[in-house]
Amino acid sequence: MSERELRSEIVQSGVWLYDNSVPTDVWIVKQDFEYWYEADFADASEDLNENGEAFQVLFVRGNRRTLGPARLSLAAAVAAAEQAVEGQINWTNHLRQELFGGRRYSLTPVE
């Protein structure tokens, strides 16, 4: 059985000041997979919306990606991101692009 290609893209982005001083990117990633789902071990299907998508929140500083909550709509993911942090996220949409490497969420193609 061949593994399917996992597709994802940043659909909303912003900046949050961790500890009120360290700029940290916040990405809302629309993806066609549930991050923690493993088909070989699952007793249920992936938790995706009617379009086969989930919206994953990621906190990004350099090459470090910290997984936040996933939701089934963009609005719910934005609300979840805002609830997950102290302070305010400045939604700048400075980064909106396709991602590579499946669960690695790379900005550039992965070989």
Order of alpha helices (4+ residues) and beta strands (2+ residues): beta-beta-beta-beta-alpha-beta-beta
